[in-house]
Amino acid sequence: MTRKVFRLKAQISSNDTQSVLQVIKDFIGRDGKVVVKGEVIEIDAVLEGESAKELNRILLSGMRKKEKKTRLRAEWTSNGSTERFFDYVLKEKKKSD
């Protein structure tokens, strides 16, 4: 399958922010932006992968290995198409004109 470039904007909440923070930093690399606001972590990053669904699954699974009660609201954009997820569930998919 072809790899695509995705822009990720996400909000993560967790009972153990510090534990999931290292997973996030490892996942998004050096170029991503991470802001911690209390128990909420905001991410803005560019990632490469096969699909938004797969990248979303990898990120959430990694964080939940550290803290099971981690929640993810993510927006993945590639080539004018945006997919919004709450945890593992796709909530909205839209194509920009």
Stockholm file with secondary structure:
# STOCKHOLM 1.0

chainA/1-97         MTRKVFRLKAQISSNDTQSVLQVIKDFIGRDGKVVVKGEVIEIDAVLEGESAKELNRILLSGMRKKEKKTRLRAEWTSNGSTERFFDYVLKEKKKSD
#=GR chainA/1-97 SS CCCEEEEEEEEEECSCHHHHHHHHHHHHCTTSEEEEETTEEEEEEEEEESCHHHHHHHHHHHHHHHCTTCEEEEEEEETTEEEEEETTEEEEEEECC
#=GC SS_cons        CCCEEEEEEEEEECSCHHHHHHHHHHHHCTTSEEEEETTEEEEEEEEEESCHHHHHHHHHHHHHHHCTTCEEEEEEEETTEEEEEETTEEEEEEECC
//
